[in-house]
Amino acid sequence: QVKLVESGGGFVQPGGSLQLSCGVSGVTLDYVAVGWFRQAPGKERELIGSTIWAVGNVDYADYAKERFTVSRDTAKNTMYLQIDSLEPDDTAVYYCAAGMSYEYWGPGTQVTVSS
């Protein structure tokens, strides 16, 4: 059974940083795409960054290129999302996804940025 679980979300003040984690089990990742997405209140889900697990080069959405960093630990089957200089507009549920067509999703973790 494929399982993705995000963690690390929470309440953060503007300007702060946060690292989210995504543990993946039940699937051999190798040449599978993995990515981070987010969905803000009232908005559609959007891609933050994605990579092919075995390759590691990350493609970022334009808005995410400066403050978001996607990385992975292949030994731990874990993917990370570092977010720096958090802004209130970063408030969203953050999801990790995997699969040839992102058919596997985690339940999401809430990030709230507010003073």
Backbone as ProteinMPNN parsed JSONL, in Angstrom:
{"seq_chain_A": "QVKLVESGGGFVQPGGSLQLSCGVSGVTLDYVAVGWFRQAPGKERELIGSTIWAVGNVDYADYAKERFTVSRDTAKNTMYLQIDSLEPDDTAVYYCAAGMSYEYWGPGTQVTVSS", "coords_chain_A": {"N_chain_A": [[0.85, -1.19, 0.0], [0.629, 2.116, -0.934], [1.858, 4.928, 0.698], [1.901, 8.263, 1.711], [3.024, 10.717, 3.877], [2.792, 13.828, 5.232], [4.557, 16.177, 7.307], [5.374, 18.675, 9.804], [4.116, 21.086, 9.478], [2.473, 24.119, 10.674], [1.962, 26.98, 12.817], [3.288, 30.037, 11.931], [5.187, 33.023, 12.179], [5.263, 35.916, 10.025], [8.098, 36.146, 7.892], [9.466, 34.108, 9.045], [10.804, 30.708, 8.936], [10.298, 27.392, 7.649], [10.392, 23.85, 7.646], [9.086, 21.287, 5.845], [8.273, 17.82, 5.847], [8.056, 14.761, 4.007], [7.233, 11.574, 4.206], [7.612, 8.579, 2.417], [6.228, 5.493, 1.554], [5.814, 2.071, 0.476], [6.091, 2.132, -2.242], [8.291, 1.891, -5.007], [10.405, 4.376, -5.696], [12.427, 5.45, -7.494], [12.429, 6.197, -10.767], [10.202, 7.769, -10.606], [8.04, 10.575, -10.533], [8.104, 13.081, -8.051], [6.643, 15.479, -5.941], [5.926, 18.735, -4.489], [3.0, 20.404, -3.511], [0.56, 23.013, -3.043], [-2.416, 24.313, -1.511], [-4.202, 27.081, -1.166], [-6.678, 28.813, 0.844], [-9.724, 28.977, -0.85], [-8.534, 28.858, -3.314], [-7.099, 27.199, -6.212], [-5.319, 24.06, -6.189], [-1.794, 24.202, -6.407], [1.333, 23.656, -8.07], [4.474, 23.485, -6.459], [7.186, 22.584, -6.597], [8.978, 20.029, -8.358], [10.469, 16.792, -8.951], [12.326, 14.126, -10.491], [12.708, 11.212, -8.77], [15.103, 9.62, -8.737], [16.829, 11.263, -10.031], [16.892, 13.997, -9.138], [17.165, 16.725, -9.845], [15.447, 19.718, -9.516], [12.451, 21.119, -10.645], [10.97, 24.216, -10.442], [7.98, 26.095, -9.772], [7.444, 29.362, -11.07], [6.909, 31.31, -9.067], [7.993, 30.163, -6.87], [10.713, 29.999, -6.922], [12.572, 31.513, -5.455], [12.209, 31.346, -2.651], [11.587, 28.791, -1.899], [12.677, 25.462, -1.328], [13.172, 22.316, -2.559], [14.047, 19.101, -1.565], [15.507, 15.78, -1.196], [15.915, 12.754, 0.667], [17.258, 9.953, -0.242], [17.897, 7.596, 1.056], [16.24, 7.546, 3.223], [13.792, 7.621, 2.079], [12.395, 10.022, 2.008], [11.075, 13.236, 1.455], [11.65, 16.74, 1.312], [10.546, 20.085, 2.056], [11.69, 23.212, 2.159], [10.843, 26.345, 3.338], [11.419, 29.684, 3.172], [11.497, 33.041, 4.561], [8.723, 33.439, 5.109], [5.438, 34.377, 4.109], [2.208, 35.9, 4.651], [0.569, 35.138, 2.5], [1.478, 32.617, 1.982], [0.058, 30.919, 3.48], [-1.564, 27.906, 3.596], [-2.661, 24.572, 2.737], [-0.273, 22.138, 2.53], [0.903, 19.734, 0.305], [2.412, 16.591, -0.473], [3.206, 14.621, -3.315], [3.32, 11.712, -5.425], [4.276, 9.594, -8.173], [3.684, 8.347, -11.534], [1.786, 9.925, -12.696], [1.268, 11.59, -10.615], [-0.461, 10.1, -8.887], [-0.531, 9.376, -6.282], [-1.083, 10.709, -3.102], [-0.403, 12.632, -0.17], [-2.122, 13.365, 2.958], [-1.855, 16.026, 3.538], [-0.531, 18.995, 5.123], [-1.116, 21.638, 7.331], [-0.132, 24.974, 6.937], [0.148, 27.99, 8.506], [0.548, 31.38, 8.248], [0.987, 34.127, 10.086], [0.818, 37.173, 11.943]], "CA_chain_A": [[0.0, 0.0, 0.0], [1.409, 3.345, -1.044], [1.494, 5.892, 1.73], [2.675, 9.487, 1.838], [2.604, 11.443, 5.07], [3.49, 15.093, 5.442], [4.663, 16.661, 8.676], [6.163, 19.883, 9.954], [3.326, 22.3, 9.346], [2.146, 24.789, 11.921], [1.717, 28.419, 12.831], [4.567, 30.726, 11.817], [5.093, 34.469, 11.965], [5.87, 36.377, 8.763], [9.552, 36.234, 7.928], [10.031, 32.883, 9.573], [11.104, 29.602, 8.03], [9.664, 26.137, 8.015], [10.738, 22.714, 6.806], [8.101, 20.217, 5.805], [8.79, 16.517, 5.462], [7.1, 13.843, 3.404], [7.705, 10.203, 4.204], [6.962, 7.779, 1.381], [6.385, 4.053, 1.717], [4.951, 1.232, -0.329], [6.313, 2.288, -3.679], [9.675, 2.11, -5.414], [10.342, 5.703, -6.292], [13.357, 5.479, -8.625], [12.157, 7.144, -11.844], [8.875, 8.321, -10.402], [7.992, 11.99, -10.196], [7.63, 13.451, -6.724], [6.519, 16.933, -5.914], [5.197, 19.441, -3.441], [1.912, 21.258, -3.976], [-0.151, 23.676, -1.961], [-3.735, 24.84, -1.827], [-4.605, 28.151, -0.264], [-8.134, 28.925, 0.962], [-10.419, 29.572, -1.979], [-7.729, 28.798, -4.538], [-6.818, 25.866, -6.712], [-4.04, 23.474, -5.817], [-0.746, 24.597, -7.337], [2.622, 23.001, -7.931], [5.587, 24.277, -5.937], [8.386, 22.071, -7.238], [8.926, 18.596, -8.58], [11.695, 16.174, -9.418], [12.335, 12.685, -10.659], [13.35, 10.781, -7.526], [16.469, 9.134, -8.931], [17.641, 12.293, -10.682], [17.077, 15.004, -8.103], [17.06, 18.115, -10.295], [14.1, 20.185, -9.18], [11.789, 22.171, -11.422], [10.131, 25.027, -9.567], [7.078, 27.103, -10.31], [8.122, 30.664, -11.076], [6.735, 32.033, -7.814], [8.645, 29.43, -5.792], [12.147, 29.844, -7.187], [13.473, 32.237, -4.543], [12.034, 31.082, -1.218], [11.23, 27.391, -1.666], [13.709, 24.502, -1.712], [12.762, 20.913, -2.502], [15.163, 18.162, -1.503], [15.073, 14.456, -0.767], [16.893, 11.827, 1.235], [16.879, 8.692, -0.872], [18.044, 6.499, 2.017], [15.093, 7.585, 4.14], [12.543, 7.738, 1.305], [11.749, 11.212, 2.542], [11.224, 14.448, 0.674], [11.565, 17.907, 2.174], [10.272, 21.392, 1.472], [12.125, 24.325, 2.989], [10.23, 27.607, 2.954], [12.06, 30.792, 3.884], [10.842, 34.354, 4.482], [7.296, 33.135, 4.954], [4.505, 35.489, 3.953], [0.825, 35.484, 4.909], [0.026, 34.46, 1.317], [1.924, 31.228, 1.962], [-0.907, 30.135, 4.251], [-2.149, 26.911, 2.703], [-2.385, 23.172, 3.039], [0.83, 21.695, 1.686], [0.799, 18.319, -0.007], [3.398, 15.936, -1.324], [2.585, 13.678, -4.231], [4.278, 10.873, -6.143], [3.693, 8.719, -9.172], [3.878, 8.718, -12.934], [0.824, 11.015, -12.916], [0.914, 12.066, -9.263], [-1.656, 9.413, -8.446], [-0.453, 9.146, -4.849], [-1.052, 11.976, -2.378], [-0.521, 12.637, 1.262], [-3.311, 14.067, 3.454], [-1.579, 17.454, 3.636], [-0.206, 19.598, 6.418], [-1.514, 23.046, 7.311], [0.824, 26.026, 7.284], [-0.525, 29.267, 8.71], [1.518, 32.459, 8.447], [0.244, 35.272, 10.612], [1.413, 37.849, 13.096]], "C_chain_A": [[0.89, 1.246, 0.0], [0.925, 4.346, -0.004], [2.463, 7.067, 1.717], [2.131, 10.248, 3.039], [3.457, 12.686, 5.232], [3.545, 15.419, 6.929], [5.449, 17.961, 8.685], [5.395, 21.177, 9.799], [3.054, 22.931, 10.705], [1.903, 26.263, 11.718], [3.063, 29.133, 12.873], [4.326, 32.216, 11.612], [5.726, 34.848, 10.623], [7.379, 36.555, 8.917], [10.229, 34.988, 8.441], [10.278, 31.838, 8.505], [10.46, 28.328, 8.557], [10.212, 25.047, 7.104], [9.667, 21.641, 6.953], [8.774, 18.939, 5.357], [7.679, 15.676, 4.862], [7.73, 12.463, 3.377], [6.899, 9.381, 3.211], [7.244, 6.309, 1.633], [5.459, 3.324, 0.759], [5.124, 1.356, -1.824], [7.801, 2.474, -3.914], [9.731, 3.393, -6.221], [11.182, 5.82, -7.553], [13.016, 6.556, -9.663], [10.738, 7.668, -11.82], [8.991, 9.802, -10.081], [7.481, 12.172, -8.772], [7.588, 14.97, -6.676], [5.797, 17.444, -4.695], [4.187, 20.369, -4.098], [1.349, 21.997, -2.767], [-1.492, 24.162, -2.454], [-4.128, 25.839, -0.76], [-6.135, 28.237, -0.214], [-8.742, 29.618, -0.249], [-9.67, 29.53, -3.291], [-7.52, 27.358, -4.966], [-5.455, 25.379, -6.215], [-2.999, 23.85, -6.861], [0.561, 23.885, -7.017], [3.641, 23.985, -7.362], [6.869, 23.862, -6.651], [8.295, 20.571, -7.364], [10.267, 18.1, -9.109], [11.434, 14.713, -9.731], [13.222, 12.132, -9.556], [14.817, 10.409, -7.737], [17.397, 10.193, -9.503], [17.94, 13.437, -9.728], [17.023, 16.446, -8.549], [15.617, 18.574, -10.138], [13.644, 21.266, -10.151], [10.824, 22.904, -10.506], [9.143, 25.855, -10.362], [7.762, 28.456, -10.183], [8.049, 31.366, -9.721], [7.56, 31.422, -6.688], [10.17, 29.422, -5.895], [13.034, 30.501, -6.142], [13.378, 31.766, -3.106], [11.743, 29.622, -0.885], [12.357, 26.484, -2.148], [13.191, 23.086, -1.495], [14.019, 20.045, -2.469], [14.634, 16.8, -1.101], [16.25, 13.679, -0.225], [16.508, 10.45, 0.719], [16.986, 7.513, 0.096], [16.845, 6.416, 2.956], [13.754, 7.618, 3.413], [11.729, 8.932, 1.788], [12.081, 12.416, 1.678], [10.994, 15.642, 1.589], [11.187, 19.149, 1.365], [10.682, 22.446, 2.493], [11.488, 25.599, 2.463], [10.84, 28.71, 3.808], [11.258, 32.082, 3.684], [9.34, 34.197, 4.253], [6.452, 34.401, 4.946], [3.096, 35.004, 4.25], [0.198, 34.753, 3.715], [0.514, 33.025, 1.174], [1.006, 30.333, 2.785], [-1.66, 29.202, 3.319], [-1.99, 25.534, 3.331], [-1.336, 22.714, 2.034], [0.779, 20.181, 1.549], [2.062, 17.832, -0.706], [2.66, 14.888, -2.157], [3.668, 12.902, -4.967], [3.54, 10.044, -7.178], [3.924, 9.224, -10.575], [2.96, 9.876, -13.318], [0.37, 11.608, -11.586], [-0.385, 11.405, -8.797], [-1.662, 9.145, -6.946], [-0.254, 10.48, -4.135], [-1.054, 11.741, -0.883], [-1.758, 13.42, 1.683], [-3.111, 15.567, 3.579], [-1.25, 17.891, 5.046], [-0.466, 21.099, 6.321], [-0.351, 23.94, 7.716], [0.055, 27.331, 7.369], [0.522, 30.319, 9.035], [0.753, 33.703, 8.864], [0.995, 35.882, 11.776], [0.403, 37.94, 14.23]], "O_chain_A": [[1.783, 1.393, 0.835], [-0.275, 4.573, 0.146], [3.681, 6.889, 1.713], [0.919, 10.399, 3.193], [4.68, 12.611, 5.353], [2.691, 14.992, 7.706], [6.107, 18.309, 7.705], [5.96, 22.257, 9.969], [3.363, 22.354, 11.747], [1.67, 26.731, 10.604], [3.884, 28.864, 13.75], [3.37, 32.614, 10.946], [6.63, 34.16, 10.148], [7.864, 37.048, 9.935], [11.44, 34.828, 8.289], [9.998, 32.052, 7.325], [10.129, 28.208, 9.737], [10.468, 25.29, 5.924], [9.389, 21.161, 8.052], [9.729, 18.966, 4.58], [6.504, 15.863, 5.176], [8.658, 12.214, 2.607], [5.672, 9.467, 3.163], [8.384, 5.929, 1.898], [4.46, 3.871, 0.292], [4.379, 0.746, -2.591], [8.49, 3.128, -3.13], [9.163, 3.476, -7.31], [10.675, 6.256, -8.586], [13.304, 7.73, -9.432], [10.146, 7.97, -12.856], [9.943, 10.227, -9.425], [6.541, 11.5, -8.346], [8.403, 15.649, -7.299], [5.146, 16.694, -3.967], [4.475, 21.027, -5.098], [1.627, 21.648, -1.62], [-1.691, 24.394, -3.647], [-4.357, 25.484, 0.396], [-6.809, 27.779, -1.137], [-8.324, 30.712, -0.625], [-10.12, 30.105, -4.282], [-7.733, 26.423, -4.195], [-4.574, 26.167, -5.874], [-3.279, 23.823, -8.06], [0.853, 23.558, -5.867], [3.667, 25.158, -7.732], [7.555, 24.697, -7.24], [7.618, 19.911, -6.574], [11.079, 18.863, -9.633], [10.441, 14.138, -9.287], [14.374, 12.546, -9.425], [15.679, 10.85, -6.978], [18.618, 10.039, -9.464], [19.098, 13.806, -9.531], [16.849, 17.33, -7.71], [14.686, 17.898, -10.575], [14.379, 22.212, -10.434], [9.967, 22.29, -9.872], [9.426, 26.268, -11.487], [8.573, 28.663, -9.28], [9.036, 31.955, -9.278], [7.804, 32.071, -5.67], [10.841, 28.877, -5.018], [14.172, 30.066, -5.963], [14.383, 31.782, -2.396], [11.663, 29.259, 0.289], [12.923, 26.691, -3.221], [12.818, 22.711, -0.383], [14.94, 20.243, -3.26], [13.473, 16.66, -0.716], [17.404, 13.902, -0.592], [15.542, 9.851, 1.192], [16.245, 6.538, -0.032], [16.485, 5.335, 3.423], [12.7, 7.641, 4.05], [10.513, 8.841, 1.952], [13.215, 12.59, 1.23], [10.22, 15.554, 2.542], [11.466, 19.249, 0.17], [10.084, 22.551, 3.564], [11.585, 25.899, 1.273], [10.776, 28.658, 5.036], [10.451, 32.193, 2.761], [8.776, 34.759, 3.314], [6.718, 35.357, 5.674], [2.814, 33.813, 4.113], [-0.616, 33.849, 3.903], [0.012, 32.288, 0.325], [1.166, 29.113, 2.781], [-2.311, 29.644, 2.372], [-1.28, 25.359, 4.322], [-1.504, 22.888, 0.827], [0.632, 19.45, 2.528], [2.701, 18.582, -1.445], [1.632, 14.35, -1.747], [4.795, 13.376, -5.114], [2.334, 9.821, -7.072], [4.308, 10.375, -10.785], [3.309, 10.704, -14.159], [-0.765, 12.066, -11.451], [-1.307, 12.094, -8.36], [-2.683, 8.733, -6.395], [0.613, 11.275, -4.498], [-1.633, 10.773, -0.391], [-2.383, 14.076, 0.849], [-4.083, 16.31, 3.711], [-1.634, 17.252, 6.026], [-0.082, 21.744, 5.346], [0.326, 23.69, 8.713], [-0.612, 27.73, 6.415], [1.291, 30.169, 9.984], [-0.028, 34.259, 8.092], [1.715, 35.195, 12.501], [0.714, 38.477, 15.293]]}, "name": "protein", "num_of_chains": 1, "seq": "QVKLVESGGGFVQPGGSLQLSCGVSGVTLDYVAVGWFRQAPGKERELIGSTIWAVGNVDYADYAKERFTVSRDTAKNTMYLQIDSLEPDDTAVYYCAAGMSYEYWGPGTQVTVSS"}
